[in-house]
């Protein structure tokens, strides 16, 4: 059943034009102190020059090496891997990358992954790194007879040897003899099979979880509504275009005085909701200072107060590099596996809930519950950032 599901998902990816990440098909092996090379590529061949590429250990946020915006992101690495990786990107246009991990240590052993992310899709491949150590000449002794075979005991001190080449040959010879007597090769094959099975189960589990989380998001999208910006409420430093896009500039513009206009750098929508279900999406790009959500129509607009439910705000936002927050009722941090560049907001007025979705991986970020009263308006707050690109309200297609 799991195999059939995997085949169906693969066919769906091919039909929709999505790519797959292909990594190592067997465990990588390296001796302590040597370098090891990891390679992965996109299938079918896809230009990855504009994508984010990440090599990680065990979990996606445990960064071994990260490449984004045409640069190696050294500050994102775990401390143990700084200064030890070399990223080869000469064939990014063909979707092929490699990473050299230098001076391997026993602590480097474990599961590794290669992750690609475009603006619309992401996927990863996982493999194992096995670290072998050199030791002194092994001492072998017969321990007894077990299940018709002979049990051997092999002992070594794991200290550097000056007889490197002879020691390597001797170790391989010893392993060959041990395999002949006690079936070491069979046990090793079984262990490999277990690892592959565990990796496959992990992928299947992620697929099932992805299907569950996508169901809630797809249901919310059925309630998509048109949202436009009310220019009379915008702070003078916010420049509105096409009633959909917002950019923040250092110099304020001349605008008519209005009781509706906010003192904080925000703007609300012309549409107000006091019943029903409503969904909209906002592209925040790579801005690092923004808040999205809803607010009551009667909130205090001439004073900058906390964006908490007590004051009539239900928002989610980013303030700094991968620092995400909400208020419920006080401010607290959220950790996101995938940084969102596009956010979906779903307001269910009667059920008293507002949900925030990460469109990049189609997951639920956070759900706030409250008994709403009065008119609620979509809320947008943005500050000057490293990019001049605006954030904008996106059209939602039911796909």
C-alpha positions in Angstrom: 0.0 0.0 0.0 2.8 2.4 0.9 4.6 1.6 -2.3 1.5 2.3 -4.3 1.1 5.6 -2.5 4.7 6.6 -3.3 4.3 5.7 -7.0 1.1 7.8 -7.2 2.8 10.8 -5.5 5.7 10.5 -7.9 3.4 10.4 -10.9 1.5 13.5 -9.6 4.8 15.3 -9.2 5.8 14.5 -12.8 2.4 15.6 -14.2 2.4 18.9 -12.2 6.0 19.7 -13.4 7.5 19.3 -9.9 11.0 17.9 -9.5 12.4 15.4 -7.1 15.7 15.5 -5.1 17.9 12.5 -5.7 20.7 11.9 -3.1 23.1 9.0 -2.3 21.5 5.6 -2.8 23.7 4.0 -0.2 25.5 5.0 3.0 28.6 7.2 2.5 31.7 6.0 4.3 34.8 7.9 5.5 37.8 7.3 7.7 38.4 9.7 10.7 40.4 12.7 9.6 39.6 12.3 5.9 37.1 14.3 3.7 33.8 13.0 2.4 31.8 14.3 -0.6 28.0 14.5 -0.7 26.2 14.9 -4.0 22.5 15.4 -5.0 20.6 16.5 -8.0 17.1 17.4 -9.3 15.2 15.0 -11.5 14.1 15.9 -14.1 17.0 18.3 -14.7 16.0 21.7 -13.4 17.8 25.0 -13.1 18.4 25.6 -9.4 20.4 28.9 -9.6 17.6 30.9 -8.0 16.8 28.2 -5.4 17.8 27.8 -1.8 19.9 24.7 -1.1 20.6 23.3 2.3 22.6 20.3 3.6 21.6 19.3 7.1 22.1 16.6 9.7 19.1 14.7 11.2 16.8 17.8 11.1 16.3 20.5 8.5 17.2 23.3 10.9 20.4 21.6 11.9 22.4 23.3 9.1 25.6 21.9 7.8 25.8 24.3 4.8 23.3 26.7 3.3 23.3 28.5 -0.1 20.7 31.2 -0.7 20.4 34.4 -2.7 23.6 33.4 -4.6 25.7 33.3 -1.5 27.0 30.7 1.1 25.3 31.6 4.4 28.2 30.9 6.8 26.3 32.3 9.8 23.6 29.7 9.5 25.9 26.7 10.1 26.1 24.7 13.3 29.3 25.6 15.1 30.8 22.1 14.5 30.7 22.6 10.7 32.0 26.1 10.3 35.1 26.3 8.2 34.8 22.6 7.3 32.5 22.6 4.2 33.1 23.4 0.6 30.0 23.9 -1.6 30.3 23.1 -5.3 27.8 25.1 -7.4 29.3 25.0 -10.9 26.4 22.8 -12.1 23.5 24.6 -10.4 22.0 25.4 -13.7 21.5 21.7 -14.2 20.3 21.2 -10.7 23.4 19.3 -9.5 25.3 20.3 -6.3 28.0 18.7 -4.1 29.4 19.4 -0.6 32.8 18.4 0.7 32.9 17.8 4.5 36.5 18.1 5.7 38.3 16.3 8.5 35.5 13.8 9.4 35.2 13.0 13.1 33.3 10.2 14.8 30.7 12.8 15.9 29.9 13.4 12.2 28.3 10.0 11.8 24.5 9.9 11.3 21.7 10.8 8.8 22.3 13.7 6.4 20.0 15.4 3.9 20.0 17.7 0.9 17.1 20.2 0.6 16.1 22.3 -2.4 13.4 25.1 -2.2 12.0 27.2 -5.0 9.3 29.8 -4.7 6.6 27.2 -5.3 8.0 23.8 -4.2 10.5 22.1 -1.9 11.9 18.6 -1.3 14.8 16.7 0.3 16.8 13.5 0.1 18.3 11.6 3.1 21.2 9.3 3.4 23.6 8.0 6.1 27.3 8.8 6.8 29.3 6.0 8.4 32.6 7.0 10.0 35.4 4.3 10.3 38.3 4.6 12.7 41.8 3.4 12.4 43.2 1.3 15.3 46.0 -0.8 16.5 46.6 -4.4 15.2 43.5 -6.3 16.4 43.7 -9.2 18.8 41.4 -12.1 17.7 40.4 -15.0 20.0 37.9 -17.8 19.8 35.0 -17.4 22.3 33.0 -20.6 21.6 30.5 -22.2 19.3 27.1 -20.6 18.6 24.4 -22.0 16.3 26.7 -24.2 14.4 29.3 -21.5 13.9 32.4 -20.1 15.7 32.2 -16.9 17.7 35.3 -14.7 17.5 36.3 -11.8 19.7 38.1 -8.9 18.0 39.7 -6.2 20.2 41.6 -3.0 19.1 42.7 0.1 21.0 41.6 2.8 18.3 44.8 4.7 18.4 46.7 6.2 15.4 49.1 3.8 13.8 52.2 4.6 11.8 51.6 1.4 9.8 48.7 2.9 8.0 48.6 0.9 4.7 49.4 -2.5 6.3 46.9 -1.8 9.0 44.2 -1.1 6.5 44.9 -4.3 4.6 45.0 -6.3 7.9 41.7 -4.9 9.1 40.0 -5.8 5.8 41.4 -9.3 6.0 40.2 -9.7 9.6 36.7 -8.5 8.7 36.7 -11.0 5.8 37.6 -13.8 8.2 35.0 -12.8 10.7 32.4 -12.6 8.0 33.2 -16.1 6.9 32.8 -17.6 10.4 29.9 -15.7 12.0 28.0 -14.3 9.0 29.1 -10.6 9.5 28.2 -9.7 6.0 24.6 -11.0 6.5 24.3 -9.0 9.7 25.7 -5.9 8.0 23.3 -6.3 5.1 20.4 -6.6 7.5 21.4 -3.4 9.4 21.6 -1.6 6.1 18.2 -2.9 5.2 16.8 -1.6 8.5 18.3 1.9 7.9 16.8 2.0 4.4 13.4 0.8 5.8 13.5 3.5 8.5 14.3 6.2 6.0 11.4 5.0 3.8 9.0 4.9 6.7 10.1 8.5 7.6 9.4 9.7 4.1 6.0 7.9 4.0 5.1 9.4 7.4 6.0 12.9 6.1 3.9 12.3 3.0 0.9 11.3 5.2 1.4 14.3 7.5 1.7 16.5 4.4 -1.6 15.2 3.1 -3.4 15.9 6.4 -2.1 19.4 6.8 -2.8 20.2 3.1 -6.5 19.1 3.6 -7.1 21.9 6.2 -5.4 24.5 4.0 -7.3 23.5 0.9 -10.6 23.6 2.8 -9.8 27.2 3.9 -9.0 28.3 0.3 -12.5 27.5 -0.7 -13.5 30.7 1.2 -11.2 33.0 -0.8 -12.4 36.6 -0.9 -11.3 39.8 -2.6 -9.3 42.1 -0.3 -8.2 45.6 -1.3 -6.4 48.3 0.8 -8.0 51.4 2.2 -5.5 54.2 1.4 -7.2 56.6 3.8 -6.0 54.4 6.7 -2.3 54.0 5.6 0.6 55.6 7.5 2.3 58.4 5.4 5.4 56.2 5.0 3.4 53.4 3.4 3.0 53.7 -0.4 0.0 51.9 -1.8 -0.2 50.8 -5.5 -3.1 49.0 -7.4 -4.9 48.8 -4.0 -3.0 45.6 -3.4 0.7 46.3 -2.9 2.4 48.0 0.1 6.0 49.3 0.4 7.5 51.3 3.2 9.9 54.1 2.5 12.0 56.4 4.7 10.4 59.6 3.5 6.7 60.1 4.3 4.4 61.3 1.5 1.9 64.1 1.8 -1.5 62.6 2.6 -4.8 64.2 3.7 -5.4 64.2 7.4 -8.0 61.6 8.4 -9.4 60.2 11.6 -9.1 56.7 10.0 -5.3 57.0 9.4 -3.1 54.9 11.7 -0.1 56.4 13.6 1.7 53.0 13.4 3.1 51.9 10.0 0.1 49.9 9.0 -3.0 49.9 6.8 -6.3 48.0 6.8 -8.6 46.7 4.1 -11.7 48.4 2.7 -13.6 45.2 3.4 -14.9 44.5 6.9 -16.3 41.1 8.1 -18.8 40.5 11.0 -19.9 37.0 10.0 -18.9 34.1 7.7 -15.6 32.5 6.6 -13.0 34.5 4.7 -9.6 33.6 3.3 -6.8 35.7 1.6 -3.1 35.4 0.9 -0.2 37.8 1.2 3.2 37.6 -0.4 5.8 38.9 2.1 8.8 37.9 0.0 12.0 38.2 2.0 11.0 41.1 4.1 12.0 40.6 7.8 9.7 43.1 9.5 5.9 42.6 9.1 2.7 41.6 10.8 -0.5 40.2 9.2 -3.9 39.3 10.5 -7.1 41.2 11.5 -8.1 44.0 13.8 -11.4 45.4 15.1 -12.7 48.4 13.2 -12.9 50.4 16.4 -9.2 50.0 17.6 -7.3 53.1 18.7 -5.5 54.4 15.6 -3.7 57.4 16.9 -1.7 55.6 19.6 0.8 52.7 19.1 -0.3 50.0 21.4 0.5 46.3 21.7 -0.9 44.1 18.8 -2.6 41.7 21.2 -6.2 40.4 21.3 -7.0 42.5 24.4 -6.4 45.6 22.2 -8.4 44.2 19.3 -5.6 42.7 17.2 -5.1 39.0 16.1 -1.8 38.9 14.1 1.2 36.8 13.2 4.5 38.3 12.0 8.3 38.3 11.6 10.7 40.7 13.3 14.3 39.8 12.3 15.9 36.9 10.6 13.6 33.8 11.1 12.1 35.3 14.3 8.4 34.8 14.2 5.9 36.0 16.8 2.2 36.2 17.7 0.3 37.6 20.7 -2.1 35.3 22.6 -2.4 37.4 24.8 1.2 38.3 25.3 4.0 38.1 22.7 5.6 34.7 22.2 7.9 33.1 19.6 7.1 30.5 17.0 9.6 28.2 15.3 8.9 27.4 11.6 10.5 24.5 9.8 10.2 26.4 6.5 10.5 30.3 6.4 7.3 31.5 4.7 7.5 33.9 1.8 3.7 33.7 1.3 1.1 33.6 4.1 -2.5 32.5 4.1 -5.0 34.0 6.6 -8.4 32.3 7.3 -11.0 34.0 9.4 -13.9 31.9 10.7 -16.0 34.5 12.5 -18.8 32.3 13.9 -16.4 29.6 15.2 -14.2 32.3 16.7 -10.9 31.3 15.0 -8.2 32.8 12.8 -5.6 30.5 11.2 -2.3 31.4 9.6 -0.9 29.1 6.9 2.6 28.8 5.4 2.0 28.5 1.6 5.6 27.4 1.0 4.9 24.0 2.6 1.1 24.2 2.9 1.2 23.8 6.7 -0.7 25.4 9.5 1.5 27.9 11.4 -0.8 28.9 14.2 -4.5 29.0 15.1 -5.9 31.7 17.5 -9.3 31.3 19.1 -11.5 34.2 20.4 -15.1 35.2 20.6 -15.2 38.0 18.0 -17.5 41.0 18.2 -18.1 43.9 15.8 -16.4 44.4 12.4 -13.0 42.9 11.7 -10.7 44.2 8.9 -7.7 42.5 7.4 -4.6 44.2 8.9 -1.1 44.8 7.3 2.0 46.3 9.0 5.4 46.6 7.3 8.6 48.4 8.1 11.6 49.4 6.0 13.8 46.4 5.1 16.7 45.2 3.0 14.6 44.9 -0.1 12.5 47.6 -1.9 10.0 45.0 -3.1 6.5 45.5 -1.7 4.4 43.0 0.0 1.1 42.4 -1.8 -2.2 40.7 -1.6 -2.2 37.7 -4.0 -5.0 36.3 -6.1 -6.1 32.9 -4.8 -6.8 30.2 -7.4 -8.7 27.1 -6.2 -6.2 24.4 -7.1 
